[in-house]
Amino acid sequence: MVSVVVLGLNRFGERVYEWLVDRDDADVLALLTDPSQYSTVEALQPELLVSAGFRHIVPDAVLSIPEKGAVNLHPSYLPYNRGANPNVWSIVESAPAGVSVHYMTADVDAGPIIARQEVPVRPDDDGRSLYRRLEDEQFDLFTECWPDIRDDSATEVEPEVMGTYHYKSEFTDLFELDHDAETTVGALIDKLRALTYPPYDNAYFVEDGERYYVELDITPESEREEGDGIHWNVPTYDGED
């Protein structure tokens, strides 16, 4: 059995936490949700840290405490899309989407990769649907490689490329739509669907000093029922009033 402290903020972190709690080979000492709780790691001295949905940088002084290291679950195909909002950049930049489990170091999302899995981006994906699918794939990947993490026997994956990194500010810079900007239809569609994440308001344009928020809804024809939508019958003008 390995003693574990989980770092997690969202429903995904809770999912990983509950899975570990239910296991006989993990002694979960705590679920921490805020950087102010880092001192708890020092007090508990866990053998392993597991970060799932934790959006804060963990200092090296904390990472060095567990003897089996600290493991992070990241929703990207590392080393692509290190940093913030990887689901968005996989759509906007067509970088490979996926999930990874890696050891944590002082550099964000840059530690040795334990396992990774590509996840295809569908033509009807938006930011939310891709993120939800990445959550499920992250969970599956972590549970598959848990025995190697537990036994400290995981082998490292050697990436063949340098990858990419994005800051949160780059994401927010995408929000405002410029009426005068030149782009292609495909690039605009990708930008709008990447920023569509109900109930959050992301993409917008400004007209007469007021913001107008924009979301994109894409439905495959195969998912439409017969009779869906409105089909206008436009009469041909025959010259008569």
C-alpha positions in Angstrom: 0.0 0.0 0.0 1.2 3.5 -0.9 0.3 6.6 1.1 -1.1 9.4 -1.2 -2.1 13.0 -1.0 -4.3 14.2 -3.9 -4.2 17.7 -5.3 -7.5 18.5 -7.1 -9.9 21.3 -7.6 -12.7 20.2 -9.9 -15.0 17.3 -10.5 -12.2 15.4 -12.2 -10.0 15.7 -9.2 -12.8 14.4 -7.0 -13.3 11.5 -9.4 -9.6 10.5 -9.1 -9.7 11.0 -5.4 -12.7 8.8 -4.9 -11.2 6.0 -7.1 -8.1 6.0 -5.0 -10.0 6.1 -1.7 -11.9 2.9 -2.8 -8.7 1.0 -3.4 -7.0 -1.4 -1.0 -3.5 -0.5 -2.3 -3.8 3.3 -1.6 -3.9 5.1 1.7 -5.3 8.5 0.8 -4.3 10.9 3.5 -5.9 14.1 2.2 -7.4 16.0 -0.7 -5.9 19.4 -1.0 -7.6 22.1 -3.1 -5.5 25.3 -2.5 -1.9 26.3 -2.4 -2.3 27.5 1.2 -2.5 23.8 2.2 1.0 22.9 0.9 2.2 22.7 4.5 -0.1 19.7 4.9 2.1 17.7 2.6 5.1 18.4 4.8 3.1 17.4 7.9 1.7 14.1 6.4 4.9 13.0 4.5 3.0 11.0 1.8 4.9 8.6 -0.4 3.2 9.9 -3.5 1.4 13.1 -4.7 -1.3 12.8 -7.4 -2.4 16.1 -9.1 -5.7 15.9 -11.0 -7.4 19.1 -12.0 -5.1 21.2 -9.8 -4.4 24.5 -11.6 -1.6 25.9 -9.5 2.2 25.5 -9.8 3.5 23.3 -7.1 6.9 24.5 -5.7 9.9 22.2 -5.9 10.1 22.1 -2.1 6.7 20.3 -2.0 7.4 18.1 -5.0 10.6 16.8 -3.3 8.7 15.5 -0.2 7.2 12.2 -1.5 9.7 9.5 -2.0 7.8 8.0 -5.0 7.5 11.5 -6.6 4.6 13.6 -7.7 2.4 12.6 -10.6 0.2 14.9 -12.7 -2.7 14.1 -15.0 -2.6 16.6 -17.9 -5.3 16.9 -20.7 -2.9 17.1 -23.6 -0.6 14.9 -25.7 2.6 16.0 -24.1 4.8 17.7 -25.0 2.2 19.4 -27.1 0.0 22.0 -25.3 1.9 22.3 -22.1 0.3 24.9 -19.9 -3.2 26.3 -19.9 -6.3 25.3 -21.9 -4.9 22.5 -24.0 -8.3 21.6 -25.4 -8.6 25.0 -27.0 -5.2 24.9 -28.7 -5.8 21.4 -30.1 -8.7 22.9 -32.0 -7.3 26.3 -32.9 -3.8 25.1 -33.9 -4.6 21.5 -35.0 -1.9 20.2 -32.6 -2.4 16.6 -31.5 -5.0 16.3 -28.7 -4.6 13.8 -26.0 -3.9 13.0 -22.4 -0.8 12.3 -20.4 0.4 11.1 -17.0 3.8 12.5 -16.1 6.1 13.1 -13.1 6.1 16.7 -11.9 9.1 18.9 -11.9 9.7 22.6 -11.3 9.0 23.3 -15.0 5.2 23.2 -15.8 4.1 20.0 -17.6 7.7 19.2 -18.5 8.6 16.2 -16.3 9.2 12.7 -17.5 6.2 11.2 -19.3 4.8 7.9 -17.9 2.1 7.4 -20.4 0.1 9.3 -23.0 -2.7 8.7 -25.4 -3.9 10.6 -28.5 -7.6 11.6 -28.6 -9.1 12.6 -32.0 -10.7 16.0 -32.4 -14.1 15.6 -34.1 -15.5 18.1 -36.6 -18.4 18.8 -34.3 -16.3 19.2 -31.1 -16.4 22.5 -29.2 -14.2 23.4 -26.3 -16.5 21.7 -23.8 -17.1 18.5 -25.6 -13.4 17.9 -26.2 -12.5 18.7 -22.6 -15.1 16.3 -21.2 -13.8 13.5 -23.5 -10.3 14.3 -22.4 -11.3 14.0 -18.8 -12.6 10.5 -19.4 -9.5 9.5 -21.3 -7.3 10.9 -18.5 -9.1 8.9 -15.9 -8.8 5.7 -18.0 -5.1 6.3 -18.7 -4.3 6.9 -15.0 -6.1 3.8 -13.8 -4.3 1.7 -16.4 -0.8 2.9 -15.3 -1.6 3.1 -11.6 0.2 -0.2 -10.8 3.4 1.0 -12.2 3.1 4.3 -10.4 2.3 2.6 -7.2 5.3 0.2 -7.5 7.6 3.0 -8.7 8.3 1.0 -11.8 7.0 3.2 -14.5 9.1 3.6 -17.7 9.5 7.0 -19.3 8.1 7.9 -22.8 10.7 9.8 -24.9 8.9 12.5 -27.0 10.1 13.0 -30.5 9.4 16.7 -30.7 9.9 19.8 -28.6 6.1 20.5 -28.2 4.3 23.7 -27.5 3.4 25.8 -24.4 0.6 28.3 -23.9 -0.2 30.8 -21.2 -3.7 31.6 -19.9 -3.3 35.2 -21.4 -3.0 33.7 -24.9 -6.4 32.1 -24.3 -8.1 35.3 -23.3 -6.5 37.1 -26.2 -8.6 35.0 -28.5 -11.9 36.3 -27.1 -12.4 39.5 -29.0 -13.4 39.1 -32.6 -12.2 41.7 -35.0 -14.7 42.5 -37.8 -11.9 43.7 -40.1 -9.5 40.8 -39.6 -8.8 38.6 -42.6 -9.2 34.9 -42.1 -10.5 31.7 -43.6 -13.9 30.2 -42.9 -12.2 27.1 -41.5 -10.0 29.1 -39.1 -13.0 31.2 -37.9 -15.1 28.1 -37.3 -12.2 26.4 -35.3 -11.7 29.6 -33.2 -15.4 29.9 -32.4 -15.9 26.2 -31.6 -12.8 26.1 -29.4 -14.1 29.1 -27.4 -17.6 27.6 -27.1 -17.8 26.3 -23.5 -21.3 26.8 -22.1 -22.2 28.4 -19.6 -19.1 30.6 -20.0 -19.0 33.6 -22.3 -15.8 33.7 -24.2 -15.9 34.9 -27.9 -17.4 38.3 -28.5 -17.4 41.3 -30.8 -18.1 44.9 -30.0 -20.7 47.0 -31.8 -21.6 50.6 -30.7 -19.8 50.1 -27.4 -21.7 46.9 -26.5 -20.3 43.4 -26.4 -22.1 40.6 -28.2 -21.2 37.1 -27.2 -20.9 34.4 -29.8 -21.2 30.6 -29.5 -21.1 28.0 -32.3 -23.4 25.0 -32.5 -22.4 22.2 -34.9 -24.6 19.2 -35.5 -23.7 16.3 -37.8 -26.4 15.5 -40.4 -26.5 11.9 -39.1 -27.7 13.2 -35.7 -30.6 15.3 -37.1 -34.0 13.9 -37.2 -36.2 14.1 -40.3 -38.0 17.4 -40.3 -35.4 19.2 -38.2 -34.7 22.7 -39.3 -36.6 25.1 -41.5 -36.5 24.8 -45.3 -37.6 27.9 -47.0 -39.5 27.7 -50.3 -38.5 30.7 -52.3 -41.0 31.4 -55.2 -39.6 32.2 -58.6 -40.6 35.8 -59.7 -42.8 35.5 -62.8 -43.3 39.2 -63.4 -46.8 39.4 -62.0 -47.8 41.4 -58.9 
